[in-house]
Amino acid sequence: MRFIASTAFLASLAAAVLVMPASAHGPTPQKIDQTVTIAAKPEAVWKVVGNFAGINTWHPDVAKSEAVDGNAAGGRRKITLKNGGTLDEGLDEMNDKGFSYSYRLSDPDLKALPVSSYSSTLTVTPDGDGSKVEWLARFYRGDTGNEPPEELSDEAGRKAMNAYFANGLKGLKAKVEGSKGK
C-alpha cells in the first residue's frame, strides 16, 4: 500500500513539474540587426561614427551626448533623446582598426526605449566602392515579468529599437554622404 501511495505521489509531483514551465514564461532575448550602405570609404564613415560620444552629430533622435573616458573600453556616454528620455551606455570594446565597437545599456529609462537592457555592436566594412554599416543589438523587453503591459512587451521593444536604429542609420548616411566633397 505504501508503494502505491508513494508512486501516486511521485506521479502527481512529476505532472506538476511538467505543467509549471508552460505557465511560467519569462522574457526571451530579442535581436535586431540593421544595415545601411553608404557611398563613402570605411575610413570616412568611421571618422563620423567612430567617436563613441559623437552620436549626437549624426543620429536625428539624439539631442545631446555627454562622454566620460572617451573611446576607451570602460568609457561612458549619456545620451539625451529629443523625446526627453536618457540612455546611459558603457563602451565594452573599441576596435579602431576593425571599425567596430560594442557597448551596453547601464540603467534603463523606459521613456527613452521600452527595454530593460541591451548590448549592441556597430561595425563598418568595405562594400564595393563604399561601406556597409551594421548595427545589431540583443535586448530584453521593458517589463521582464510574465505578463508585461503592451507598451513594455517584446513587440514594443522590437518596434522601438528598430525605429531608433533605422533613424540612426539614415542620419549617418545623410551626414557622411552630405559631407563628401566639403
C-alpha positions as CSV (number, residue, x, y, z in Angstrom):
1,M,0.0,0.0,0.0
2,R,2.8,2.3,0.9
3,F,4.5,1.7,-2.5
4,I,1.3,2.6,-4.4
5,A,0.8,5.8,-2.4
6,S,4.3,6.9,-3.0
7,T,4.1,6.0,-6.7
8,A,0.9,8.1,-7.0
9,F,2.6,11.0,-5.1
10,L,5.6,10.9,-7.4
11,A,3.4,10.7,-10.5
12,S,1.4,13.8,-9.4
13,L,4.6,15.6,-8.5
14,A,6.1,14.9,-11.9
15,A,2.9,16.1,-13.6
16,A,3.0,19.3,-11.6
17,V,6.6,19.9,-12.6
18,L,5.8,19.3,-16.3
19,V,2.9,21.8,-16.2
20,M,4.9,24.6,-14.5
21,P,7.1,25.6,-17.4
22,A,4.0,26.0,-19.6
23,S,2.5,28.6,-17.2
24,A,5.8,30.4,-16.4
25,H,7.1,32.3,-19.5
26,G,9.6,35.0,-18.6
27,P,11.2,37.2,-21.2
28,T,13.2,35.8,-24.1
29,P,16.2,37.7,-25.6
30,Q,15.2,39.7,-28.7
31,K,17.6,40.6,-31.5
32,I,17.6,43.2,-34.2
33,D,20.1,43.7,-37.0
34,Q,20.1,46.5,-39.4
35,T,22.4,47.7,-42.2
36,V,22.9,50.6,-44.5
37,T,25.1,51.1,-47.5
38,I,27.0,54.4,-47.6
39,A,28.7,55.9,-50.7
40,A,32.0,56.5,-48.8
41,K,35.1,54.6,-47.8
42,P,35.0,52.9,-44.4
43,E,37.6,55.4,-43.1
44,A,35.4,58.3,-43.9
45,V,32.4,56.6,-42.3
46,W,34.4,55.7,-39.2
47,K,35.6,59.3,-38.9
48,V,32.0,60.2,-38.1
49,V,30.6,57.1,-36.3
50,G,33.8,56.0,-34.6
51,N,33.6,58.7,-31.9
52,F,31.5,56.9,-29.3
53,A,30.2,60.0,-27.7
54,G,29.6,61.8,-31.0
55,I,26.3,60.1,-31.8
56,N,24.5,63.4,-31.4
57,T,26.3,64.6,-34.6
58,W,24.6,62.0,-36.8
59,H,21.6,60.5,-35.1
60,P,18.5,62.6,-35.6
61,D,16.7,61.3,-32.4
62,V,19.6,62.4,-30.2
63,A,19.5,65.9,-28.7
64,K,22.8,65.6,-26.7
65,S,25.6,63.2,-25.8
66,E,28.0,63.6,-22.9
67,A,31.1,61.5,-22.6
68,V,33.3,60.2,-19.8
69,D,36.6,58.5,-20.7
70,G,36.1,58.9,-24.4
71,N,36.7,55.9,-26.7
72,A,38.5,53.7,-24.3
73,A,36.9,50.5,-23.1
74,G,35.0,51.4,-20.0
75,G,34.1,54.8,-21.4
76,R,30.6,56.0,-21.0
77,R,28.1,58.2,-22.8
78,K,24.9,59.7,-21.5
79,I,22.5,60.3,-24.4
80,T,19.6,62.7,-24.1
81,L,16.9,61.9,-26.7
82,K,14.7,64.5,-28.2
83,N,11.7,62.7,-26.5
84,G,13.3,63.6,-23.1
85,G,14.5,60.1,-22.3
86,T,18.1,59.3,-21.5
87,L,20.4,56.3,-22.3
88,D,23.3,55.6,-20.1
89,E,25.7,53.4,-22.1
90,G,29.1,51.9,-21.4
91,L,31.7,51.0,-24.0
92,D,32.8,47.4,-23.8
93,E,35.2,47.3,-26.7
94,M,36.6,49.8,-29.3
95,N,38.4,48.4,-32.3
96,D,39.5,51.4,-34.4
97,K,41.4,49.2,-36.9
98,G,38.4,46.9,-37.4
99,F,36.0,49.8,-37.5
100,S,33.8,48.4,-34.7
101,Y,32.6,49.0,-31.2
102,S,30.4,47.2,-28.7
103,Y,28.5,48.8,-25.8
104,R,25.6,48.2,-23.4
105,L,22.9,49.9,-21.6
106,S,23.7,50.6,-18.0
107,D,20.5,52.0,-16.5
108,P,17.2,51.6,-18.3
109,D,14.9,54.5,-19.0
110,L,11.6,53.2,-20.2
111,K,10.7,56.6,-21.5
112,A,13.7,56.5,-23.8
113,L,13.3,52.9,-25.1
114,P,10.9,50.3,-23.7
115,V,13.7,47.8,-23.0
116,S,15.3,46.7,-19.7
117,S,18.7,46.0,-21.1
118,Y,20.6,45.8,-24.3
119,S,24.1,45.2,-25.8
120,S,24.9,46.5,-29.2
121,T,27.7,46.3,-31.8
122,L,28.2,48.8,-34.6
123,T,30.6,47.7,-37.5
124,V,31.7,49.4,-40.7
125,T,33.0,47.2,-43.5
126,P,34.0,47.8,-47.1
127,D,31.2,47.3,-49.7
128,G,32.3,47.8,-53.3
129,D,33.4,51.4,-53.6
130,G,31.5,52.3,-50.4
131,S,30.8,50.9,-47.0
132,K,28.3,48.8,-45.2
133,V,27.3,49.8,-41.6
134,E,25.8,47.0,-39.5
135,W,24.2,47.9,-36.2
136,L,22.9,45.0,-34.1
137,A,21.5,44.6,-30.6
138,R,20.3,41.9,-28.2
139,F,17.9,43.1,-25.6
140,Y,15.1,42.3,-23.2
141,R,11.7,43.9,-23.1
142,G,10.9,46.7,-20.7
143,D,8.9,44.6,-18.3
144,T,10.6,41.3,-17.6
145,G,7.6,39.8,-15.7
146,N,5.5,37.0,-17.1
147,E,2.6,39.3,-18.4
148,P,4.1,42.7,-19.4
149,P,1.8,45.5,-20.4
150,E,1.6,46.1,-24.2
151,E,3.8,49.2,-24.1
152,L,6.7,47.2,-22.4
153,S,6.3,43.9,-24.4
154,D,8.7,42.2,-26.7
155,E,6.9,43.7,-29.7
156,A,7.1,47.2,-28.2
157,G,10.9,46.7,-27.6
158,R,11.5,45.4,-31.1
159,K,9.5,48.3,-32.7
160,A,11.3,51.0,-30.6
161,M,14.8,49.5,-31.2
162,N,14.2,49.1,-34.9
163,A,13.0,52.7,-35.2
164,Y,15.9,54.0,-33.2
165,F,18.5,52.1,-35.3
166,A,16.8,52.9,-38.6
167,N,16.7,56.6,-37.8
168,G,20.3,56.5,-36.7
169,L,21.5,54.7,-39.9
170,K,19.5,57.1,-42.1
171,G,21.1,60.0,-40.2
172,L,24.6,58.6,-40.5
173,K,24.1,58.0,-44.2
174,A,22.9,61.6,-44.7
175,K,25.7,63.1,-42.6
176,V,28.5,61.1,-44.4
177,E,27.2,61.4,-47.9
178,G,26.2,65.1,-47.4
179,S,29.7,66.0,-46.2
180,K,31.5,64.4,-49.2
181,G,33.5,67.0,-51.1
182,K,33.3,69.5,-48.3
